[in-house]
Amino acid sequence: MSYERLPESVATLYAELLDQAVQAEAEAVAQRLPPPGSFVPKRVKGNTYWYLQRTVAGRKEQRYLGPESPALLGWMEGVRESRGERASDERRRSELVEMLAAGGALREQAPAGRVLQALAEAGVFRLGAVLVGTRAFLSYGNMLGVRFQERSLRTEDVDIAQDPRVAVALASGQASADVPSVLEDADRSFFGVPGLDPRQPSTSFKVRGRDLRVDFLTPRRGAAGDEPIPLPRLGVAAQPLPFLDYLLEETEQAVILYGSGVLATVPNPARFALHKLWVASQRPAAQQARARKDRLQASALVELLLDDRPRDLRRAWEAVPAKRRPYVRAAIDRLEPALRREVHEVVERLW
């Protein structure tokens, strides 16, 4: 078996953390709270002016709020009270994260966790972005109450996908996010990775001297080429990939175990599994190590879902476009012998 069950108490704690994270997100959107920081006064020629001060990547930044007035002082006091309540809620969520990790749930590593937290706080998931790749796979273990084998988890990549043609209801009034600035705030060492054509915008950002990398992806439709496609709501360009729309059509919310919990959007697990099989079959010979990891993740999810949620897999298979189905089936047949036997045992009911 490619996974081990977590205690039932862990599943209960995860559900509680997810509920609290969703509620906190809704409250933040409804209140349109200012970014964290402290209120700092400045005296100029006998008058007092107020600023919101915060530290970003080791630098102090100030945002002008206005001259002192009863209305501004009242507003700042209300913000302080609200922050006190939010701080209490965050402490409770942080405690839940610690309890989950102690119970065997998988905690996100700090470098990727900081990036995901920064992106979530900037509203990228509210803007229709979806966490894909291995970091999404990591979230499924906690979501489904299991811990996957470590051999299928190794990566420092963070993959973010968005379909710019899908309209998103923006209850907060937020129209866009400046993702390059968000990444720079999370780590000053981030830089845009040049593409094969230096005239084209970068679709990847990397931390100098480390393996941490953030890639942006989007569906490729029709006969469109491989040129980067702008994602205006995120302020970046993305690499177009075929069959990615299948992955983004059905999504769920997941909470990443980092800090007080990071609320993210991830693909439906069953669709993720079948998509991974197809991706593995399409990788060139030079990427066989990645293809093997794709197969490991797919087979682990297929095995788990057929045990616990077989209808999810059947619906996911039925949603695969007819022209893609032969490739997904062929992908299973091209697994190495041990994996092929394991996957055939658990997916044969799909056909």
N, C-alpha and C positions, 0 to 999 in steps of 0.2 A: 504493500500500500504506500502511495506517495504522500500521505499526510497522516497526521495523528489528531484525534479529537481533543478539543479543549473542554474543560469542565463546563457543565451547564451554567454554573454561576458566572462564568466569563461571558457567555452569550447574553445573559441578563444584564450584566454591567455594560456591555457594548451597546445594547439597545437603549439603555438609559443615557449613555454618553451621546449617542446619535440624536436622541430626542432633545437633549439639552443644547447640543450644538445647532440643531435646526432652529430651535426657539431663539437662541442668542442671535443667530443670523437674521431672523425675521425682525427681531426687536431693533437691531442695529440699522437695518434698512428703513424701518418705519420711522425711527428717530433721526436718521441722517446725522449720526454723531460725528463730531470732529475727530481728527486723528489724535492718537495719544500724545501727551506732552504736558508741559506745565505752563501756567499763566504767569507772564513776566511783565512788571510795570516799568516804564521809563519816564523820568521827569525831564521835561523840556520847558524852560522858561516858566516855571510855576504850574505847568499843566501835566497831567498824567495820561500816558498812552499805554495801551495794553497789547501784548503780543503773545501768540502761542508758540512756545519754544519746544523743540524736540531734537534728539540726537539721531542723525542718519549717517550710518557708515563711519562713525567716529567724529562727525562734524556737527556742530550746533547750527540749527536752522530756525529762523523766526518768521512767523506769519503775522502781519499786522491785523489787529482786530478792530481798533478804533480808539477814540478818546474816551476817557473814563466818564461814565454816566450811570444813573440808577438802573437803567434798563440793561446795560452791558454787565454791571456788577451782579444783577439778579440772574442774568443768563449764565454767567460763569459759576455762580453758586449752584444753580441747577445742574450744570454739567458735572461739578465736583460730586454732588450727591448721586447722580446717575452713575458716575465712574465708581463710586464706592460700592454701589449695588452690583455693577458689572464685575468689579474686582472679586467680590465674594463669590459670584457665579463662576468666574474663571478658576478660582481656587478649588471649588468643588469639582469642576471638570478636570483640573490637573490631578486631583486626588483619584478620580476615576481612571485616568490614564495610567497612573502609577499602579493602581490595583489590577488593571487589565494586564499590564506588563508582568507583574508579579504572578499572575495566574497563567502565564504562558503565551499571551497574545503578543504579536510581533510589533515592536516599537520602531518607528521610522528613525533612520540615522540622522544625526544633527545637520550635516550639510544640506541634504535634500529636504529635510524637514523645514529648515529656515526658508528655503526657496518656496516650498509649497505654502507655508504660512504667509509669506509676503504676497504671493500671487492671490491667495484667497482673500486676504485683507484688502487688496487692491480691487477686488470684485471681478476677477477674470472668470470665475465659474458662474457668477450671476450673468455675465455677458455671453454665455453660451459655450465657454471652453470646457473641454472634457479631458480628464487625466487618462492617458492610455499607456500602453507598454507595460514594462515590468512593475512600475509603481502602482498601476491599477491592479495587477495581479496580486501584489502584496496586500492590497486592501481587501481582496476577496477572502483571504484566510480568516481575518478577524470578522468580516461580515458573515461568513458561513460557519464560523465556529470551529475552525481547524487551524493547524499549523503545517504548512507545506515543507517538504524537504529542502534543506538549504541549497542543494545543488541547482535548484531552479530559480534562485533569487538573486544571483550575483549581478549587480550592475550599479553604475553611478548615474545613469541617464534619467532625466525627467522628460517625458514626452507629453506635449500638450496639443490637442487637436481641436479645431473649430471649423464648422461649415458656415462660411459667411453668407450663404443664401438662406439660412434658417433664421427667421425672425425670433427675437427674444423679448418677452414682456419685461420691461425695466421699471419695476414698481418704485425703485429708489430714485428714478430720474437720471441714473448714471448712463451716459451714452458711450463711454469708452474708457480705456485704461492705457497708460503709457508703460507698457511692459518692459522695454529696455531700461527705463529709469527705475522701475520696481526691482529689476534684477541687480542693477548697480547699487541700489540702496541695501539689498540683502547681502551683497558682497562686492566690494569695489574692484575686485579682480576680474569680474565678468567682462568679456569682450565678444563682439560679433565675429563668428568664424567665417572667413571669406569662402565664397563658393568657387566652382570651377571657372565661372565667368565673373571677374571682379566688378563688373558693371552692375551685376544683379544684387539685390538686397540679401543680407544674410538671413537664413532660416534657423540658425543654431547659435547658441551663446555658450561659452565655455569659461571656466575659472582657470586662470593662468597657473600652471604648475600642478594641477590636480585633474582628476578624471571627471569631476562634476560637469555635466553638460545638460543644457535645456534645448530640446528640439521642438519646432512648431510644424504641425502637419495639417493638411486639409484634403478633402476628397478631390480626386481627379476624375473628370467626367468627359465622356466622348473621346474625341481624338486630340484633346488638349495635350500639350507637351509637358516637359518637366520644369519649365520656368517657374520661379517662385510666384505665389499668388498672394496679394495683399490681404491682410485681415484688419480692416480699418478699426474695428472695435477694440482691437488689442494693440494697435500701433506697431505691428510686426508683419513680416512676410512669412509664408509657410510653404513647405515642400508638398506638392500635390502627390497623392498616392491613390492607386486604384483600389476599389472595394472598401475604402475607408468609410463611405457613407453608410454602409451596412452596420458598421460598428457604432456610429453616432446616432442612429435612428432611435435607439431605445437605451435610455440611460437611467442610472439610479444615484442616490446620494450615499456617500460613505464618509466615515470620519477617520482621519489618519491619526495614529497615536504619536503625536508630537506636541509638546507644550500642553496647552489646555484642550487639545483636539483641533484638528484642521478639517473643516467641512469641505468636501470636494465632490465633483460629479464624475462618475465612472461609467463605462459601458455596462450593459447587461452581461453578467458573467457567462451565460451560455453562448451569447453571440461572440464574446471575447474568445472563448475556447475554439469555436469553429473558425473564426477569423485567424487565429494564431496558426492553425493547421494549414490554412491557405497560404499565409505569409511564409511559413517554413518552406513550402514547396516552391515558392517563387524566388528564394534567395539564391544568388550566384554561388559558385564553388568557393570563392574566397570568403564567404560568410557562413560556412557550415557550422562554426561554433555557435553563432547566433541562431541558426536554424535548429540546432539541437536543443538550445534553451527554449525556443518557441514550442517544440514538440513536447518537452518536459512539462511546460506550463499547461499546454492544451490537454495533454493526457491526464494530468492531475485534476484539472477542473472537470473533464468529462467523467472521470471515475467518480468524483464526489457528487456531481450533479445527477448522475444516473442512480446513485444510491439515495439521494435526498430529494431531488427536484427533477425527475425525468421529464415532466411536462414542459419545463423551461427549455430543455434541450430540443424536444420535439418542435416547439414553437420557433426556436432559433433556426433549426434546420429548414422548416417550412418557409422561413423568411429569406433564406439564401436564394438569390436570383438563379433561375434555371441555367444560365450560361456559366455560373460559377460552381454549380454542384459537382460536375465531373472533376474539377480540380481539387475540391475539398475531399472527395472520395479518393482520388489518386494520391493526395497528400498522406492519407492514412496508410495506403499501400506502400508508400516509399519510406515509412519509418524503419529504423533499424530493427532487426528481428525481435529482440526482447520487447521493445516498446510496441512494435506492430502487433504482436500477440496480445499484449496487455490492452491496447486501445481497441482492437477488434472485439475482444471479449465484452467490453463495456458499451461499444457503440453499435454493435450489430443490430440491436433492436430499432435503431433509427431508420434502417433501410426497409 
